[in-house]
Amino acid sequence: MTLRIGILGAARIAGSFMVGAKEVPSVEVVAVASRDRARGEAFARDHGIGRVCSYQELIDGSDVDAIYNPLPNALHAQWSIAAATAGKHVLCEKPLALSEPEAASMFAAAESRGVVLLEAFPYMFQPQTLEIERRVRNGEIGELRTMFATFGFTIADAGNIRLDPTLGGGALWDAGCYPVSFVRQIFGARPRRITAAAQWTAGTDRTLVATLEHENGAFAQISCSFGTAVHRRAIIAGSTGVIETDYHNHTDRESEPSYRIKRSVDWQAPYETVPVPRENGFRVQLAAFARILATGERAEVEARKRASLDNAWTLSTILQCA
Ligand SMILES: NC(=O)c1ccc[n+]([C@@H]2O[C@H](COP(=O)([O-])OP(=O)(O)OC[C@H]3O[C@@H](n4cnc5c(N)ncnc54)[C@H](OP(=O)(O)O)[C@@H]3O)[C@@H](O)[C@H]2O)c1
């Protein structure tokens, strides 16, 4: 059966989402909602979408099974809760929520109507991420001791939602949610202690660093910035090995995507370069969302819910410390 999706807002990222959506045979994007009818119509025309409507009409529509929510961060909770309350499954952009209680209320709304709420993080659904998680869990680099993860780039456009504190802007919420969530994927739990520092401009953090200490005494450090050349990298160090990865959302944008692993404490030991499939992250993420809805499997939904709650708590706690 086809999963019929409606998009809430003609966001820039929704255009990229459409590229992946067109490659998932079990999915059809049937409607787009916009505050501005002309913008909605232009988006629908560009992407071959049949219906343009308001946000409320979209979530009330009987032609839609699930909503993709790419609104500014501060609107994720309000509209995801409205969509779930109307009985629609929700794929909501990262960061899911701006606090753990806000995230919890979103899951409560979804569960009360028996629908699925999933946070959209394309890199998490990439085969390379799943493989790295499995290798760490299987002890291929020994006991986890430290992890460093970063993501930074430059924002040139002063009107960008990422610079607006009232819309949930800031480097941590936008870029830092990647390293924080990747650390959570690898450690499998929220940290027990956090220290952080940030450089603030006009009410938002523009560059931020944090140290996350975990229950077993292992540490992670993250950094993020809106003021650097684009970079994205993680180093996961265990007692007997190391993994290095760019943990990209879309490995199909690279010519020969790979990650590196060393399984030895020997200083001379070489890294092995492991090739990974070239995949559009929106395609693999949407295929996973459609599979979860079709099979009704709860284990993955529950695991991803726990991760989203941990991430919302960790991100908001980092900001309080910074
Ligand atoms: N997973 C990823 O790879 C990825 C990448 C980039 C961004 N994102 C996430 O996607 C979301 C949107 O990012 P974006 O770069 O696509 O943003 P954007 O282009 O600014 O789009 C946001 C959309 O939200 C709607 N909107 C509703 N109220 C608004 C308000 N008060 N101010 C501005 N826009 C408002 C607008 O649509 P209408 O005017 O049509 O209603 C606007 O087009 C964010 O949560 C971001 O974190 C995810």
The ligand as an SDF file (V2000), in Angstrom:
LIG
                    3D

 48 52  0  0  0  0  0  0  0  0999 V2000
   17.8230   16.6700    7.9520 N   0  0  0  0  0  0  0  0  0  0  0  0
   18.5180   17.5560    7.2520 C   0  0  0  0  0  0  0  0  0  0  0  0
   19.3860   17.2140    6.4780 O   0  0  0  0  0  0  0  0  0  0  0  0
   18.1920   19.0170    7.3930 C   0  0  0  0  0  0  0  0  0  0  0  0
   18.8620   19.9460    6.6130 C   0  0  0  0  0  0  0  0  0  0  0  0
   18.4730   21.2750    6.7020 C   0  0  0  0  0  0  0  0  0  0  0  0
   17.4730   21.6630    7.5790 C   0  0  0  0  0  0  0  0  0  0  0  0
   16.8700   20.7290    8.3740 N   0  0  0  0  0  0  0  0  0  0  0  0
   15.8170   21.1370    9.3230 C   0  0  0  0  0  0  0  0  0  0  0  0
   14.6650   21.4840    8.5580 O   0  0  0  0  0  0  0  0  0  0  0  0
   13.9890   22.5860    9.1620 C   0  0  0  0  0  0  0  0  0  0  0  0
   13.8500   23.7070    8.1420 C   0  0  0  0  0  0  0  0  0  0  0  0
   15.0950   24.1230    7.6710 O   0  0  0  0  0  0  0  0  0  0  0  0
   15.2320   24.9190    6.2720 P   0  0  0  0  0  0  0  0  0  0  0  0
   16.6460   25.2720    6.0830 O   0  0  0  0  0  0  0  0  0  0  0  0
   14.5700   24.1490    5.1880 O   0  0  0  0  0  0  0  0  0  0  0  0
   14.4030   26.2450    6.6270 O   0  0  0  0  0  0  0  0  0  0  0  0
   13.5680   27.2240    5.6980 P   0  0  0  0  0  0  0  0  0  0  0  0
   13.9770   27.1000    4.2660 O   0  0  0  0  0  0  0  0  0  0  0  0
   13.6560   28.5740    6.3210 O   0  0  0  0  0  0  0  0  0  0  0  0
   12.0810   26.6470    5.7780 O   0  0  0  0  0  0  0  0  0  0  0  0
   11.2850   26.7070    6.9060 C   0  0  0  0  0  0  0  0  0  0  0  0
    9.8290   26.7900    6.4100 C   0  0  0  0  0  0  0  0  0  0  0  0
    8.9960   26.8650    7.5490 O   0  0  0  0  0  0  0  0  0  0  0  0
    7.8440   27.6320    7.2210 C   0  0  0  0  0  0  0  0  0  0  0  0
    7.6370   28.5980    8.3150 N   0  0  0  0  0  0  0  0  0  0  0  0
    6.5520   28.6070    9.1390 C   0  0  0  0  0  0  0  0  0  0  0  0
    6.6460   29.5810   10.0330 N   0  0  0  0  0  0  0  0  0  0  0  0
    7.7850   30.2450    9.7810 C   0  0  0  0  0  0  0  0  0  0  0  0
    8.4120   31.3800   10.3760 C   0  0  0  0  0  0  0  0  0  0  0  0
    7.8730   32.0230   11.4070 N   0  0  0  0  0  0  0  0  0  0  0  0
    9.5820   31.7950    9.8460 N   0  0  0  0  0  0  0  0  0  0  0  0
   10.1540   31.1380    8.8070 C   0  0  0  0  0  0  0  0  0  0  0  0
    9.6060   30.0510    8.2080 N   0  0  0  0  0  0  0  0  0  0  0  0
    8.4280   29.6020    8.6870 C   0  0  0  0  0  0  0  0  0  0  0  0
    8.0920   28.2980    5.8860 C   0  0  0  0  0  0  0  0  0  0  0  0
    7.2790   27.6310    4.9380 O   0  0  0  0  0  0  0  0  0  0  0  0
    5.9660   28.3320    4.2900 P   0  0  0  0  0  0  0  0  0  0  0  0
    6.2630   29.7960    4.2160 O   0  0  0  0  0  0  0  0  0  0  0  0
    5.8560   27.6660    2.9700 O   0  0  0  0  0  0  0  0  0  0  0  0
    4.8240   28.0370    5.1880 O   0  0  0  0  0  0  0  0  0  0  0  0
    9.5570   28.0190    5.5780 C   0  0  0  0  0  0  0  0  0  0  0  0
    9.7770   27.7830    4.2210 O   0  0  0  0  0  0  0  0  0  0  0  0
   14.7840   22.9340   10.4160 C   0  0  0  0  0  0  0  0  0  0  0  0
   14.2220   22.2840   11.5270 O   0  0  0  0  0  0  0  0  0  0  0  0
   16.1760   22.3450   10.1510 C   0  0  0  0  0  0  0  0  0  0  0  0
   16.8400   21.9580   11.3470 O   0  0  0  0  0  0  0  0  0  0  0  0
   17.2110   19.4270    8.2830 C   0  0  0  0  0  0  0  0  0  0  0  0
  1  2  1  0
  2  3  2  0
  2  4  1  0
  4  5  1  0
  4 48  2  0
  5  6  2  0
  6  7  1  0
  7  8  2  0
  8  9  1  0
  8 48  1  0
  9 10  1  0
  9 46  1  0
 10 11  1  0
 11 12  1  0
 11 44  1  0
 12 13  1  0
 13 14  1  0
 14 15  2  0
 14 16  1  0
 14 17  1  0
 17 18  1  0
 18 19  2  0
 18 20  1  0
 18 21  1  0
 21 22  1  0
 22 23  1  0
 23 24  1  0
 23 42  1  0
 24 25  1  0
 25 26  1  0
 25 36  1  0
 26 27  1  0
 26 35  1  0
 27 28  2  0
 28 29  1  0
 29 30  1  0
 29 35  2  0
 30 31  1  0
 30 32  2  0
 32 33  1  0
 33 34  2  0
 34 35  1  0
 36 37  1  0
 36 42  1  0
 37 38  1  0
 38 39  2  0
 38 40  1  0
 38 41  1  0
 42 43  1  0
 44 45  1  0
 44 46  1  0
 46 47  1  0
M  CHG  2   8   1  16  -1
M  END
$$$$
